[in-house]
Amino acid sequence: MRVRLLLIFTAATAAQAWAGPLQVVGYSGSLGEWEWSASVTEKIAGRTKEFSGPLTLQHVGVCTQEGPETKTGQIRFQLSKLPSEMKATIWIDGVECTFSGRLSDRYSGSMTCPDRQAMPLNIWLK
């Protein structure tokens, strides 16, 4: 019974924490060479919370020669009532990619884009 109450309390607390805009930060690439940042807003659709907003990626790898390369795009993702998994659609330079990640201390998984190998992606929500 205590475990069930703890899960309900945790879910309710997490739902309240998501009210308003969320900051998304992360990194992608085999060596974490791309830093991610976004500010997303929430739209509730039934039992699912959907967030979307503009996304900026900055290449911070050591091979950058003329300053960091920057790309922009959009991110849209969903979280269930118990947010243990994230499914996202990401558009970068007009290319649509997908991400599926599981929650530990962050959402960790792979981003898949057409004609490319899957890329590791780690996302934190603030």
Salt bridges, closest charged atoms under 4 A:
GLU42 OE2 - LYS49 NZ 3.41
GLU85 OE2 - LYS87 NZ 3.31
GLU85 OE1 - ARG102 NH1 3.65
ASP105 OD1 - ARG106 NH1 2.73
